[in-house]
Structures are given as structure tokens and as C-alpha cells.
């Protein structure tokens, strides 16, 4: 029995080596390194995969390649059977140490926890569901985590709100923290700014510089916050150079591409774009279903396939909103001890889900896009934190139209505008209302014109 097991493991290892030569590193990390060998009995190899979504995708694209590699390694025809098995990632990594992760440094008694690095322990690679929208970003983040400072340095991951940028960024930190003794710093650009201002007030600039320049890995979230802040940009530029020139890893996230960042110095912009820049797009329908299933499994909560498909069809651009739907339905079911029917889901989620079932089909994204085109500004700027005069009015108009043309609450609208407070939405709506009440109001003309444009746009969809 022992010899047979070793023989199976040898075949598996050789097959992985063959696939590593055939596939790109991104494909291998995303679709091969997450598989665990169950057994090879006779002419059949049983492989464990982490999810049903993964199984479906693998069968379509990689099953034939896997069978050829196994058959070549075994010098006999072998077919593949895939079985879904949760929590296999650790086993998958250990089953093929020669072709996956770089050897990890041994932990010491003084190893810090995720909380010491301001990291959320829930943000790990195992809980991230990659799809066509995020495969590249996921693979790059995994490669960085395994070999910090040696590949894809610096790296910028950008995309809209709630698509998983922070999840991937912190997954890098959690992986490195668990597998090495490297010093990590995770910080938002806003907190970096606050630290810098505090160091000036307290005359502790040297301590500030030591804090950020003594790390092996710097993970900075939401660099769009640095727009129009020249002093902070200068400090980050010097920190960047110190880390980069000594081969230390830097990863940033942003809600937009580098070229759409405004009020950023050319020298800092060039640093952001020097390395790998990857975007995360909204997940496709199949990925959204997989995310919902994963969230249900994580929370030990069951929903019927028709409810899951209803949510996936009606929320297309925000992963956080998908999780919010699961959380709300789970709370409703547990507190009232009721099963979740499709009708119940529709009723309970009407304030979260855009009403795509009515005749309007108007979404917040559509409104922002139309307003941005009218005022000739970027949708990213309308949703961002810039307070420039060219953006304030378009943002107020967009918020007003979202409130008047959709069923979203002010809290839900605020979350789509970069996570602003709902009171900001209320204030901006009141501001536009006041302008519309003026005699011969130009704003009233603009609102009417945009309302008609948005309705026309919705009819096209």
C-alpha cells in the first residue's frame, strides 16, 4: 500500500511539472496549484477541488490537459474525476511543494498576529473567489505573496468599489505574515496621510519615516486619496524610492487607473505605473453565483438556487452588496424562524437590489455615467473623494438623480459614492432641490435634460 501511494504521488508530481511547463504561471497558480490529489486507482485519478464553480470551469478548460499530463507521467491512460472538497488549499500546497510556493521561513516565538499588522484575518486567498474578472489579479497577488520583492514590484490593483481589491491586498499580507518573519505594513492612504500630519504636529518626522521605511512589504489601500495632497505625495515618493531601491515589495490599490488619477505629481505617477498594473472588473454571472454560494457556506446558511440566481442577476457590480443580501436574508430567517422563498427575498432585498424588474431599469452606475458624460468628468471622480469645483456639482446632481429616480436609500447611495456618509447624500439632494426652486433655474433645466437622457438610456438596455 505504501509503495502504491508513493507511486501515485510521484505521478502527480511529474504531471504538475509537465503542466507548469505547458501553462502560463498565472494559469498554473489559479487553476492547478489549488487542486489536491485524492487517489490514483487503476486508470482513474480522483482530484479534490475547492468549489463547484472551480470544478465547472476546470472541466471546461483544463481536464483534458490534466489527463494528458497524468497519462504521460504514468505511461498509461488515466482519466480524471473531480470532487468538491472544502478547505483543501493547504493540502493542495503541501502535495506539490516543488512546483508551487517558495520555501517559507520558519516562524519564531515572536511572530506577530494579523491584528498587529492591521490585517483582517478573514481576508485570505482561500476565501477569495476568482473569476474571469479577477483571475489575473488573484494570480499576481498570490505570486507576490510567495516571493515578495522579486516579482511584480511595484504592483497596482485598481477597480470599482466592492470588487475585492482590499481582500487581495490583505491576503498578500496575511500569507506573508503566516509563512515568514518579514515585517509588513498595511495602511490606507488616508491613515498614511493622518500619520504624516501628526508627525509634523508632534515634530516626530524621523519616527514616521522609520515606521514606513523599515518594512519589507508595504501594502497601501486607496491611493486616490492622495490626489491634490502635494506634501503627502512627496513623502510617499521618498518612501517608495527607499523601499524599491532596496528590493522590498510595494503593492497599492486604487479605485481607478493611474492615468485617471488627478492632482498626482508626474514623478509619483511614474512610480505607480513602473511595475504591474491590473484591473478588477465586476464579476460575471457565474462568478456572482459562486460568490453567493461561498458566502452561504461560510455562514452555514442555505438558500435555494432560484433565490441565489435572483440576487446574482440583479447585483452585478459590487461583491459587498452580494454579501449584504446574504446577511440580511440570514438574519430575517433566523430571527423570524422562516424559510427564504423567492418572494420573501424580493421583498426583503428591494432596498438593496436595483429594481431591474420594472420598466425603468435605471441603476446608480447608469446615472453616474450619464452625469459624468454631461459634465465631461470621470465617473471615478464623481464617486471619489475629490472636492474640486469641477466635481462638486456633478456629484451633487448624480446623488439627487439617484435619490429621485431609484428606490435606493441614502445609505445605499452613499456606499456607491466611495462609502460616503448618508448625511452627505441628504445634504447634496437638498442643495440641488434649493437650486431648482430658484426662478429661471438653470439647474431645473439641467435636471430635466439629464432625467430624459437617463430614461432614454435605460430603454436601450
Long-range contacts (C-beta under 8 A, 24 or more apart in sequence): 8-37, 8-39, 8-40, 9-37, 9-95, 10-73, 11-40, 11-70, 11-73, 11-74, 11-78, 12-37, 12-40, 12-45, 12-70, 12-73, 12-95, 12-96, 13-96, 13-98, 13-99, 14-69, 14-72, 14-73, 15-66, 15-69, 15-70, 15-72, 15-73, 16-69, 16-96, 16-98, 16-99, 17-98, 17-99, 18-69, 18-72, 18-73, 19-65, 19-66, 19-69, 20-99, 22-65, 22-69, 23-65, 25-139, 25-143, 26-135, 26-136, 26-139, 26-140, 27-139, 28-99, 29-100, 29-138, 29-139, 29-142, 29-143, 30-130, 30-135, 30-138, 30-139, 30-142, 31-57, 31-58, 31-61, 31-62, 32-62, 32-66, 33-92, 33-93, 33-96, 33-99, 33-100, 33-142, 34-88, 34-89, 34-92, 35-92, 36-85, 36-88, 36-91, 36-92, 36-95, 37-95, 38-83, 38-85, 40-70, 40-74, 40-78, 43-76, 43-77, 43-78, 43-79, 44-78, 44-79, 44-80, 44-81, 45-70, 45-78, 45-79, 45-80, 45-81, 46-81, 46-83, 47-80, 47-81, 47-82, 47-83, 48-82, 48-83, 48-84, 48-85, 48-88, 48-91, 48-92, 49-82, 49-83, 49-84, 49-85, 49-88, 50-84, 50-85, 50-86, 50-88, 50-89, 50-126, 51-84, 51-129, 51-290, 51-293, 51-294, 52-84, 52-290, 52-293, 53-129, 53-131, 53-286, 53-287, 53-289, 53-290, 53-293, 54-84, 54-290, 55-82, 55-84, 56-286, 58-82, 86-297, 87-126, 89-125, 89-126, 100-146, 101-146, 101-179, 102-146, 102-147, 104-179, 104-180, 105-179, 105-180, 105-181, 105-182, 107-181, 108-181, 111-177, 111-181, 112-177, 113-177, 114-173, 114-174, 114-177, 117-173, 117-177, 117-184, 117-185, 117-186, 118-186, 118-187, 119-170, 119-173, 119-174, 119-177, 119-184, 119-186, 120-170, 121-174, 123-166, 123-167, 123-169, 123-170, 123-171, 123-174, 124-171, 124-174, 124-175, 125-171, 125-175, 127-167, 127-294, 127-298, 128-164, 128-167, 128-168, 128-171, 129-283, 129-287, 129-290, 129-291, 129-294, 130-287, 131-283, 131-284, 131-286, 131-287, 131-290, 132-284, 132-287, 133-163, 133-280, 133-281, 133-282, 133-283, 133-284, 133-287, 134-163, 134-164, 134-168, 134-280, 134-281, 134-283, 134-287, 136-278, 137-164, 137-168, 137-278, 137-279, 137-280, 138-168, 140-276, 140-278, 141-168, 141-169, 141-171, 141-172, 141-251, 142-175, 144-172, 144-249, 144-251, 145-171, 145-172, 145-175, 145-176, 146-175, 148-172, 148-176, 148-182, 148-216, 148-217, 148-248, 148-249, 149-216, 149-217, 149-247, 149-248, 149-249, 150-247, 152-275, 152-276, 153-244, 153-247, 153-249, 153-250, 153-275, 154-240, 154-244, 154-249, 154-250, 154-251, 154-252, 154-271, 154-272, 154-274, 154-275, 154-276, 155-250, 155-251, 155-252, 155-275, 155-276, 155-277, 155-278, 156-223, 156-251, 156-252, 156-253, 156-254, 156-258, 156-272, 156-273, 156-275, 156-276, 156-277, 156-278, 157-251, 157-252, 157-253, 157-254, 157-278, 157-279, 157-280, 158-253, 158-254, 158-255, 158-256, 158-257, 158-258, 158-277, 158-278, 158-279, 158-280, 159-255, 159-279, 159-280, 159-281, 160-255, 160-280, 160-282, 160-317, 160-318, 160-383, 161-255, 161-318, 161-320, 161-383, 161-415, 161-416, 161-418, 161-419, 162-317, 162-318, 162-319, 162-320, 162-321, 163-280, 163-281, 163-282, 163-283, 163-317, 163-318, 163-319, 164-280, 164-319, 165-221, 165-253, 165-280, 166-221, 166-253, 168-280, 169-219, 169-221, 169-251, 169-253, 170-219, 172-217, 172-219, 172-251, 173-217, 173-219, 176-217, 182-216, 182-217, 183-214, 183-215, 183-216, 183-217, 184-215, 184-216, 184-217, 184-219, 185-211, 185-212, 185-215, 185-217, 185-218, 185-219, 186-219, 186-220, 186-221, 187-212, 187-218, 187-219, 187-220, 187-221, 188-220, 188-221, 188-222, 188-225, 189-220, 189-221, 189-222, 189-223, 189-224, 189-225, 189-226, 190-222, 190-225, 192-220, 192-232, 192-236, 193-225, 193-226, 193-229, 193-232, 196-231, 196-232, 196-235, 209-238, 209-239, 212-239, 213-239, 213-242, 213-243, 215-243, 215-248, 216-248, 216-249, 217-248, 217-249, 217-250, 217-251, 218-243, 218-248, 218-249, 218-250, 218-251, 219-251, 220-250, 220-251, 220-252, 220-253, 221-252, 221-253, 222-253, 222-254, 222-255, 223-252, 223-253, 223-254, 223-261, 223-272, 224-254, 224-255, 224-256, 224-261, 224-380, 224-384, 224-385, 225-385, 226-264, 226-268, 227-261, 227-262, 227-263, 227-264, 227-384, 227-385, 227-386, 228-262, 228-263, 228-386, 228-388, 229-263, 230-265, 233-264, 233-265, 233-268, 234-265, 236-268, 237-265, 237-267, 237-268, 237-271, 240-268, 240-271, 241-271, 244-271, 250-275, 255-380, 255-383, 255-384, 255-418, 256-378, 256-380, 256-384, 260-378, 260-380, 260-381, 262-381, 262-386, 262-388, 263-386, 263-388, 282-316, 282-317, 282-318, 283-316, 283-319, 285-312, 285-313, 285-316, 288-312, 288-315, 288-316, 288-322, 291-319, 291-322, 291-323, 292-322, 292-325, 292-326, 295-322, 295-323, 295-326, 296-326, 299-326, 299-327, 299-330, 301-326, 301-329, 301-330, 301-333, 303-329, 303-340, 303-345, 304-340, 304-341, 304-342, 306-342, 307-340, 307-341, 307-342, 307-345, 310-342, 310-345, 310-346, 311-345, 311-349, 311-353, 313-356, 314-353, 314-354, 314-356, 314-357, 315-352, 315-353, 315-354, 317-365, 318-416, 320-415, 321-352, 324-352, 325-349, 325-352, 325-353, 328-352, 350-407, 351-407, 351-408, 351-409, 351-412, 352-412, 354-406, 354-408, 355-406, 355-407, 360-405, 360-455, 360-458, 361-458, 361-459, 361-461, 362-405, 362-406, 362-454, 362-455, 362-458, 363-406, 364-402, 364-406, 364-408, 364-413, 364-416, 365-416, 366-454, 366-457, 366-458, 366-461, 367-398, 367-401, 367-402, 367-405, 367-406, 367-454, 368-398, 368-402, 368-416, 370-450, 370-453, 370-454, 370-457, 371-397, 371-398, 371-401, 371-450, 372-398, 374-446, 374-449, 374-450, 374-453, 382-417, 383-416, 383-417, 383-418, 384-418, 385-418, 395-428, 396-428, 396-429, 396-431, 396-432, 397-432, 397-443, 397-446, 397-447, 397-450, 399-424, 399-425, 399-428, 399-429, 399-432, 400-428, 400-429, 400-432, 400-433, 400-447, 401-447, 401-450, 401-451, 401-454, 403-429, 404-429, 404-451, 405-451, 405-454
